[in-house]
């Protein structure tokens, strides 16, 4: 919970980096895209 008028939570600031939606079925190039992102050092999280 963040108090009104504050931009940071008590645990420290959040940093939104991006969101990449995938819909069922995944695109044919999803595995390659994720592999390339991982190779570039991106911390990929998949929400199902």
mmCIF file as Biopython writes it, N, C-alpha, C and O atoms, coordinates in Angstrom:
data_model
#
loop_
_atom_site.group_PDB
_atom_site.id
_atom_site.type_symbol
_atom_site.label_atom_id
_atom_site.label_alt_id
_atom_site.label_comp_id
_atom_site.label_asym_id
_atom_site.label_entity_id
_atom_site.label_seq_id
_atom_site.pdbx_PDB_ins_code
_atom_site.Cartn_x
_atom_site.Cartn_y
_atom_site.Cartn_z
_atom_site.occupancy
_atom_site.B_iso_or_equiv
_atom_site.auth_seq_id
_atom_site.auth_asym_id
_atom_site.pdbx_PDB_model_num
ATOM 1   N N  . UNK A ? 1  ? 0.846  -1.174  0.000   1.0 0.0 1  A 1 
ATOM 2   C CA . UNK A ? 1  ? 0.000  0.000   0.000   1.0 0.0 1  A 1 
ATOM 3   C C  . UNK A ? 1  ? 0.889  1.233   0.000   1.0 0.0 1  A 1 
ATOM 4   O O  . UNK A ? 1  ? 1.864  1.309   0.748   1.0 0.0 1  A 1 
ATOM 5   N N  . UNK A ? 2  ? 0.546  2.198   -0.845  1.0 0.0 2  A 1 
ATOM 6   C CA . UNK A ? 2  ? 1.307  3.435   -0.951  1.0 0.0 2  A 1 
ATOM 7   C C  . UNK A ? 2  ? 0.422  4.577   -0.459  1.0 0.0 2  A 1 
ATOM 8   O O  . UNK A ? 2  ? -0.666 4.777   -0.999  1.0 0.0 2  A 1 
ATOM 9   N N  . UNK A ? 3  ? 0.856  5.332   0.549   1.0 0.0 3  A 1 
ATOM 10  C CA . UNK A ? 3  ? 0.056  6.454   1.049   1.0 0.0 3  A 1 
ATOM 11  C C  . UNK A ? 3  ? -0.186 7.495   -0.041  1.0 0.0 3  A 1 
ATOM 12  O O  . UNK A ? 3  ? 0.625  7.647   -0.955  1.0 0.0 3  A 1 
ATOM 13  N N  . UNK A ? 4  ? -1.311 8.214   0.062   1.0 0.0 4  A 1 
ATOM 14  C CA . UNK A ? 4  ? -1.630 9.277   -0.904  1.0 0.0 4  A 1 
ATOM 15  C C  . UNK A ? 4  ? -0.503 10.286  -0.986  1.0 0.0 4  A 1 
ATOM 16  O O  . UNK A ? 4  ? 0.091  10.656  0.027   1.0 0.0 4  A 1 
ATOM 17  N N  . UNK A ? 5  ? -0.213 10.727  -2.199  1.0 0.0 5  A 1 
ATOM 18  C CA . UNK A ? 5  ? 0.811  11.739  -2.403  1.0 0.0 5  A 1 
ATOM 19  C C  . UNK A ? 5  ? 2.227  11.197  -2.436  1.0 0.0 5  A 1 
ATOM 20  O O  . UNK A ? 5  ? 3.173  11.971  -2.587  1.0 0.0 5  A 1 
ATOM 21  N N  . UNK A ? 6  ? 2.399  9.895   -2.301  1.0 0.0 6  A 1 
ATOM 22  C CA . UNK A ? 6  ? 3.734  9.289   -2.319  1.0 0.0 6  A 1 
ATOM 23  C C  . UNK A ? 6  ? 3.903  8.478   -3.591  1.0 0.0 6  A 1 
ATOM 24  O O  . UNK A ? 6  ? 2.948  7.879   -4.087  1.0 0.0 6  A 1 
ATOM 25  N N  . UNK A ? 7  ? 5.105  8.462   -4.110  1.0 0.0 7  A 1 
ATOM 26  C CA . UNK A ? 7  ? 5.388  7.688   -5.314  1.0 0.0 7  A 1 
ATOM 27  C C  . UNK A ? 7  ? 6.137  6.402   -5.010  1.0 0.0 7  A 1 
ATOM 28  O O  . UNK A ? 7  ? 6.311  5.566   -5.897  1.0 0.0 7  A 1 
ATOM 29  N N  . UNK A ? 8  ? 6.579  6.230   -3.782  1.0 0.0 8  A 1 
ATOM 30  C CA . UNK A ? 8  ? 7.357  5.053   -3.416  1.0 0.0 8  A 1 
ATOM 31  C C  . UNK A ? 8  ? 6.676  4.291   -2.288  1.0 0.0 8  A 1 
ATOM 32  O O  . UNK A ? 8  ? 6.019  4.885   -1.433  1.0 0.0 8  A 1 
ATOM 33  N N  . UNK A ? 9  ? 6.834  2.993   -2.293  1.0 0.0 9  A 1 
ATOM 34  C CA . UNK A ? 9  ? 6.324  2.165   -1.212  1.0 0.0 9  A 1 
ATOM 35  C C  . UNK A ? 9  ? 7.377  2.108   -0.110  1.0 0.0 9  A 1 
ATOM 36  O O  . UNK A ? 9  ? 8.537  2.439   -0.355  1.0 0.0 9  A 1 
ATOM 37  N N  . UNK A ? 10 ? 6.995  1.695   1.101   1.0 0.0 10 A 1 
ATOM 38  C CA . UNK A ? 10 ? 7.974  1.614   2.184   1.0 0.0 10 A 1 
ATOM 39  C C  . UNK A ? 10 ? 9.142  0.678   1.860   1.0 0.0 10 A 1 
ATOM 40  O O  . UNK A ? 10 ? 10.229 0.858   2.410   1.0 0.0 10 A 1 
ATOM 41  N N  . UNK A ? 11 ? 8.952  -0.309  0.989   1.0 0.0 11 A 1 
ATOM 42  C CA . UNK A ? 11 ? 9.999  -1.257  0.653   1.0 0.0 11 A 1 
ATOM 43  C C  . UNK A ? 11 ? 10.948 -0.758  -0.413  1.0 0.0 11 A 1 
ATOM 44  O O  . UNK A ? 11 ? 11.885 -1.471  -0.770  1.0 0.0 11 A 1 
ATOM 45  N N  . UNK A ? 12 ? 10.747 0.420   -0.928  1.0 0.0 12 A 1 
ATOM 46  C CA . UNK A ? 12 ? 11.610 0.951   -1.977  1.0 0.0 12 A 1 
ATOM 47  C C  . UNK A ? 12 ? 10.834 1.170   -3.264  1.0 0.0 12 A 1 
ATOM 48  O O  . UNK A ? 12 ? 9.686  0.744   -3.387  1.0 0.0 12 A 1 
ATOM 49  N N  . UNK A ? 13 ? 11.453 1.825   -4.205  1.0 0.0 13 A 1 
ATOM 50  C CA . UNK A ? 13 ? 10.748 2.148   -5.450  1.0 0.0 13 A 1 
ATOM 51  C C  . UNK A ? 13 ? 10.563 0.921   -6.338  1.0 0.0 13 A 1 
ATOM 52  O O  . UNK A ? 13 ? 11.374 -0.005  -6.323  1.0 0.0 13 A 1 
ATOM 53  N N  . UNK A ? 14 ? 9.490  0.937   -7.104  1.0 0.0 14 A 1 
ATOM 54  C CA . UNK A ? 14 ? 9.230  -0.100  -8.093  1.0 0.0 14 A 1 
ATOM 55  C C  . UNK A ? 14 ? 9.724  0.411   -9.431  1.0 0.0 14 A 1 
ATOM 56  O O  . UNK A ? 14 ? 9.718  1.616   -9.683  1.0 0.0 14 A 1 
ATOM 57  N N  . UNK A ? 15 ? 10.143 -0.487  -10.274 1.0 0.0 15 A 1 
ATOM 58  C CA . UNK A ? 15 ? 10.592 -0.099  -11.608 1.0 0.0 15 A 1 
ATOM 59  C C  . UNK A ? 15 ? 9.871  -0.968  -12.630 1.0 0.0 15 A 1 
ATOM 60  O O  . UNK A ? 15 ? 10.156 -2.159  -12.753 1.0 0.0 15 A 1 
ATOM 61  N N  . UNK A ? 16 ? 8.922  -0.359  -13.372 1.0 0.0 16 A 1 
ATOM 62  C CA . UNK A ? 16 ? 8.215  -1.086  -14.416 1.0 0.0 16 A 1 
ATOM 63  C C  . UNK A ? 16 ? 9.063  -1.046  -15.668 1.0 0.0 16 A 1 
ATOM 64  O O  . UNK A ? 16 ? 9.409  0.029   -16.158 1.0 0.0 16 A 1 
ATOM 65  N N  . UNK A ? 17 ? 9.397  -2.205  -16.182 1.0 0.0 17 A 1 
ATOM 66  C CA . UNK A ? 17 ? 10.279 -2.285  -17.339 1.0 0.0 17 A 1 
ATOM 67  C C  . UNK A ? 17 ? 9.489  -2.526  -18.608 1.0 0.0 17 A 1 
ATOM 68  O O  . UNK A ? 17 ? 9.796  -1.934  -19.643 1.0 0.0 17 A 1 
ATOM 69  N N  . UNK A ? 18 ? 8.489  -3.372  -18.558 1.0 0.0 18 A 1 
ATOM 70  C CA . UNK A ? 18 ? 7.704  -3.631  -19.758 1.0 0.0 18 A 1 
ATOM 71  C C  . UNK A ? 18 ? 6.764  -4.799  -19.575 1.0 0.0 18 A 1 
ATOM 72  O O  . UNK A ? 18 ? 6.831  -5.530  -18.586 1.0 0.0 18 A 1 
ATOM 73  N N  . UNK A ? 19 ? 5.887  -4.958  -20.547 1.0 0.0 19 A 1 
ATOM 74  C CA . UNK A ? 19 ? 4.908  -6.025  -20.534 1.0 0.0 19 A 1 
ATOM 75  C C  . UNK A ? 19 ? 4.756  -6.537  -21.955 1.0 0.0 19 A 1 
ATOM 76  O O  . UNK A ? 19 ? 4.534  -5.760  -22.884 1.0 0.0 19 A 1 
ATOM 77  N N  . UNK A ? 20 ? 4.875  -7.837  -22.118 1.0 0.0 20 A 1 
ATOM 78  C CA . UNK A ? 20 ? 4.738  -8.436  -23.441 1.0 0.0 20 A 1 
ATOM 79  C C  . UNK A ? 20 ? 3.625  -9.469  -23.380 1.0 0.0 20 A 1 
ATOM 80  O O  . UNK A ? 20 ? 3.840  -10.576 -22.886 1.0 0.0 20 A 1 
ATOM 81  N N  . UNK A ? 21 ? 2.433  -9.127  -23.875 1.0 0.0 21 A 1 
ATOM 82  C CA . UNK A ? 21 ? 1.326  -10.082 -23.796 1.0 0.0 21 A 1 
ATOM 83  C C  . UNK A ? 21 ? 1.462  -11.190 -24.833 1.0 0.0 21 A 1 
ATOM 84  O O  . UNK A ? 21 ? 1.850  -10.942 -25.974 1.0 0.0 21 A 1 
ATOM 85  N N  . UNK A ? 22 ? 1.142  -12.395 -24.430 1.0 0.0 22 A 1 
ATOM 86  C CA . UNK A ? 22 ? 1.066  -13.544 -25.330 1.0 0.0 22 A 1 
ATOM 87  C C  . UNK A ? 22 ? -0.318 -14.155 -25.159 1.0 0.0 22 A 1 
ATOM 88  O O  . UNK A ? 22 ? -0.761 -14.387 -24.034 1.0 0.0 22 A 1 
ATOM 89  N N  . UNK A ? 23 ? -0.989 -14.412 -26.246 1.0 0.0 23 A 1 
ATOM 90  C CA . UNK A ? 23 ? -2.320 -14.998 -26.199 1.0 0.0 23 A 1 
ATOM 91  C C  . UNK A ? 23 ? -2.255 -16.434 -26.693 1.0 0.0 23 A 1 
ATOM 92  O O  . UNK A ? 23 ? -1.388 -16.772 -27.500 1.0 0.0 23 A 1 
ATOM 93  N N  . UNK A ? 24 ? -3.162 -17.285 -26.218 1.0 0.0 24 A 1 
ATOM 94  C CA . UNK A ? 24 ? -3.200 -18.679 -26.669 1.0 0.0 24 A 1 
ATOM 95  C C  . UNK A ? 24 ? -3.682 -18.734 -28.105 1.0 0.0 24 A 1 
ATOM 96  O O  . UNK A ? 24 ? -4.645 -18.042 -28.437 1.0 0.0 24 A 1 
ATOM 97  N N  . UNK A ? 25 ? -3.091 -19.485 -28.936 1.0 0.0 25 A 1 
ATOM 98  C CA . UNK A ? 25 ? -1.825 -20.167 -28.746 1.0 0.0 25 A 1 
ATOM 99  C C  . UNK A ? 25 ? -0.665 -19.190 -28.907 1.0 0.0 25 A 1 
ATOM 100 O O  . UNK A ? 25 ? -0.809 -18.171 -29.582 1.0 0.0 25 A 1 
ATOM 101 N N  . UNK A ? 26 ? 0.476  -19.484 -28.302 1.0 0.0 26 A 1 
ATOM 102 C CA . UNK A ? 26 ? 1.640  -18.601 -28.464 1.0 0.0 26 A 1 
ATOM 103 C C  . UNK A ? 26 ? 2.051  -18.507 -29.931 1.0 0.0 26 A 1 
ATOM 104 O O  . UNK A ? 26 ? 1.840  -19.436 -30.711 1.0 0.0 26 A 1 
ATOM 105 N N  . UNK A ? 27 ? 2.630  -17.394 -30.283 1.0 0.0 27 A 1 
ATOM 106 C CA . UNK A ? 27 ? 3.114  -17.205 -31.654 1.0 0.0 27 A 1 
ATOM 107 C C  . UNK A ? 27 ? 4.212  -18.206 -31.964 1.0 0.0 27 A 1 
ATOM 108 O O  . UNK A ? 27 ? 4.875  -18.713 -31.059 1.0 0.0 27 A 1 
ATOM 109 N N  . UNK A ? 28 ? 4.397  -18.484 -33.223 1.0 0.0 28 A 1 
ATOM 110 C CA . UNK A ? 28 ? 5.406  -19.451 -33.646 1.0 0.0 28 A 1 
ATOM 111 C C  . UNK A ? 28 ? 6.820  -19.028 -33.247 1.0 0.0 28 A 1 
ATOM 112 O O  . UNK A ? 28 ? 7.704  -19.873 -33.101 1.0 0.0 28 A 1 
ATOM 113 N N  . UNK A ? 29 ? 7.035  -17.718 -33.069 1.0 0.0 29 A 1 
ATOM 114 C CA . UNK A ? 29 ? 8.375  -17.230 -32.744 1.0 0.0 29 A 1 
ATOM 115 C C  . UNK A ? 29 ? 8.555  -16.888 -31.264 1.0 0.0 29 A 1 
ATOM 116 O O  . UNK A ? 29 ? 9.558  -16.278 -30.894 1.0 0.0 29 A 1 
ATOM 117 N N  . UNK A ? 30 ? 7.598  -17.270 -30.411 1.0 0.0 30 A 1 
ATOM 118 C CA . UNK A ? 30 ? 7.679  -16.925 -28.983 1.0 0.0 30 A 1 
ATOM 119 C C  . UNK A ? 30 ? 8.918  -17.507 -28.316 1.0 0.0 30 A 1 
ATOM 120 O O  . UNK A ? 30 ? 9.603  -16.812 -27.565 1.0 0.0 30 A 1 
ATOM 121 N N  . UNK A ? 31 ? 9.209  -18.769 -28.582 1.0 0.0 31 A 1 
ATOM 122 C CA . UNK A ? 31 ? 10.377 -19.402 -27.952 1.0 0.0 31 A 1 
ATOM 123 C C  . UNK A ? 31 ? 11.656 -18.685 -28.353 1.0 0.0 31 A 1 
ATOM 124 O O  . UNK A ? 31 ? 12.525 -18.453 -27.512 1.0 0.0 31 A 1 
ATOM 125 N N  . UNK A ? 32 ? 11.781 -18.333 -29.621 1.0 0.0 32 A 1 
ATOM 126 C CA . UNK A ? 32 ? 12.976 -17.624 -30.101 1.0 0.0 32 A 1 
ATOM 127 C C  . UNK A ? 32 ? 13.064 -16.227 -29.484 1.0 0.0 32 A 1 
ATOM 128 O O  . UNK A ? 32 ? 14.148 -15.783 -29.106 1.0 0.0 32 A 1 
ATOM 129 N N  . UNK A ? 33 ? 11.935 -15.539 -29.383 1.0 0.0 33 A 1 
ATOM 130 C CA . UNK A ? 33 ? 11.919 -14.198 -28.789 1.0 0.0 33 A 1 
ATOM 131 C C  . UNK A ? 33 ? 12.361 -14.252 -27.332 1.0 0.0 33 A 1 
ATOM 132 O O  . UNK A ? 33 ? 13.152 -13.417 -26.893 1.0 0.0 33 A 1 
ATOM 133 N N  . UNK A ? 34 ? 11.859 -15.222 -26.584 1.0 0.0 34 A 1 
ATOM 134 C CA . UNK A ? 34 ? 12.238 -15.364 -25.178 1.0 0.0 34 A 1 
ATOM 135 C C  . UNK A ? 34 ? 13.712 -15.738 -25.064 1.0 0.0 34 A 1 
ATOM 136 O O  . UNK A ? 34 ? 14.418 -15.207 -24.207 1.0 0.0 34 A 1 
ATOM 137 N N  . UNK A ? 35 ? 14.181 -16.640 -25.914 1.0 0.0 35 A 1 
ATOM 138 C CA . UNK A ? 35 ? 15.590 -17.036 -25.897 1.0 0.0 35 A 1 
ATOM 139 C C  . UNK A ? 35 ? 16.491 -15.834 -26.150 1.0 0.0 35 A 1 
ATOM 140 O O  . UNK A ? 35 ? 17.501 -15.660 -25.468 1.0 0.0 35 A 1 
ATOM 141 N N  . UNK A ? 36 ? 16.131 -15.004 -27.125 1.0 0.0 36 A 1 
ATOM 142 C CA . UNK A ? 36 ? 16.939 -13.820 -27.436 1.0 0.0 36 A 1 
ATOM 143 C C  . UNK A ? 36 ? 16.931 -12.832 -26.276 1.0 0.0 36 A 1 
ATOM 144 O O  . UNK A ? 36 ? 17.963 -12.245 -25.949 1.0 0.0 36 A 1 
ATOM 145 N N  . UNK A ? 37 ? 15.765 -12.649 -25.651 1.0 0.0 37 A 1 
ATOM 146 C CA . UNK A ? 37 ? 15.682 -11.744 -24.501 1.0 0.0 37 A 1 
ATOM 147 C C  . UNK A ? 37 ? 16.565 -12.244 -23.363 1.0 0.0 37 A 1 
ATOM 148 O O  . UNK A ? 37 ? 17.280 -11.458 -22.741 1.0 0.0 37 A 1 
ATOM 149 N N  . UNK A ? 38 ? 16.521 -13.541 -23.086 1.0 0.0 38 A 1 
ATOM 150 C CA . UNK A ? 38 ? 17.363 -14.114 -22.035 1.0 0.0 38 A 1 
ATOM 151 C C  . UNK A ? 38 ? 18.839 -13.931 -22.349 1.0 0.0 38 A 1 
ATOM 152 O O  . UNK A ? 38 ? 19.625 -13.611 -21.459 1.0 0.0 38 A 1 
ATOM 153 N N  . UNK A ? 39 ? 19.222 -14.130 -23.599 1.0 0.0 39 A 1 
ATOM 154 C CA . UNK A ? 39 ? 20.621 -13.952 -24.002 1.0 0.0 39 A 1 
ATOM 155 C C  . UNK A ? 39 ? 21.084 -12.505 -23.857 1.0 0.0 39 A 1 
ATOM 156 O O  . UNK A ? 39 ? 22.276 -12.245 -23.695 1.0 0.0 39 A 1 
ATOM 157 N N  . UNK A ? 40 ? 20.144 -11.568 -23.914 1.0 0.0 40 A 1 
ATOM 158 C CA . UNK A ? 40 ? 20.470 -10.151 -23.738 1.0 0.0 40 A 1 
ATOM 159 C C  . UNK A ? 40 ? 20.470 -9.740  -22.267 1.0 0.0 40 A 1 
ATOM 160 O O  . UNK A ? 40 ? 20.729 -8.580  -21.946 1.0 0.0 40 A 1 
ATOM 161 N N  . UNK A ? 41 ? 20.181 -10.688 -21.372 1.0 0.0 41 A 1 
ATOM 162 C CA . UNK A ? 41 ? 20.198 -10.392 -19.945 1.0 0.0 41 A 1 
ATOM 163 C C  . UNK A ? 41 ? 18.867 -9.937  -19.384 1.0 0.0 41 A 1 
ATOM 164 O O  . UNK A ? 41 ? 18.804 -9.471  -18.246 1.0 0.0 41 A 1 
ATOM 165 N N  . UNK A ? 42 ? 17.798 -10.062 -20.163 1.0 0.0 42 A 1 
ATOM 166 C CA . UNK A ? 42 ? 16.468 -9.673  -19.685 1.0 0.0 42 A 1 
ATOM 167 C C  . UNK A ? 42 ? 15.962 -10.743 -18.726 1.0 0.0 42 A 1 
ATOM 168 O O  . UNK A ? 42 ? 16.067 -11.936 -19.011 1.0 0.0 42 A 1 
ATOM 169 N N  . UNK A ? 43 ? 15.418 -10.321 -17.597 1.0 0.0 43 A 1 
ATOM 170 C CA . UNK A ? 43 ? 14.840 -11.231 -16.618 1.0 0.0 43 A 1 
ATOM 171 C C  . UNK A ? 43 ? 13.386 -11.467 -17.009 1.0 0.0 43 A 1 
ATOM 172 O O  . UNK A ? 43 ? 12.516 -10.670 -16.659 1.0 0.0 43 A 1 
ATOM 173 N N  . UNK A ? 44 ? 13.113 -12.548 -17.727 1.0 0.0 44 A 1 
ATOM 174 C CA . UNK A ? 44 ? 11.788 -12.831 -18.276 1.0 0.0 44 A 1 
ATOM 175 C C  . UNK A ? 44 ? 10.921 -13.514 -17.227 1.0 0.0 44 A 1 
ATOM 176 O O  . UNK A ? 44 ? 11.356 -14.466 -16.580 1.0 0.0 44 A 1 
ATOM 177 N N  . UNK A ? 45 ? 9.695  -13.029 -17.060 1.0 0.0 45 A 1 
ATOM 178 C CA . UNK A ? 45 ? 8.700  -13.648 -16.184 1.0 0.0 45 A 1 
ATOM 179 C C  . UNK A ? 45 ? 7.484  -13.957 -17.032 1.0 0.0 45 A 1 
ATOM 180 O O  . UNK A ? 45 ? 6.989  -13.092 -17.753 1.0 0.0 45 A 1 
ATOM 181 N N  . UNK A ? 46 ? 7.001  -15.185 -16.950 1.0 0.0 46 A 1 
ATOM 182 C CA . UNK A ? 46 ? 5.813  -15.580 -17.698 1.0 0.0 46 A 1 
ATOM 183 C C  . UNK A ? 46 ? 4.671  -15.802 -16.722 1.0 0.0 46 A 1 
ATOM 184 O O  . UNK A ? 46 ? 4.811  -16.543 -15.749 1.0 0.0 46 A 1 
ATOM 185 N N  . UNK A ? 47 ? 3.549  -15.164 -16.983 1.0 0.0 47 A 1 
ATOM 186 C CA . UNK A ? 47 ? 2.356  -15.290 -16.145 1.0 0.0 47 A 1 
ATOM 187 C C  . UNK A ? 47 ? 1.322  -16.059 -16.945 1.0 0.0 47 A 1 
ATOM 188 O O  . UNK A ? 47 ? 0.942  -15.652 -18.042 1.0 0.0 47 A 1 
ATOM 189 N N  . UNK A ? 48 ? 0.868  -17.177 -16.388 1.0 0.0 48 A 1 
ATOM 190 C CA . UNK A ? 48 ? -0.118 -17.990 -17.100 1.0 0.0 48 A 1 
ATOM 191 C C  . UNK A ? 48 ? -1.420 -18.033 -16.352 1.0 0.0 48 A 1 
ATOM 192 O O  . UNK A ? 48 ? -2.370 -18.673 -16.802 1.0 0.0 48 A 1 
#
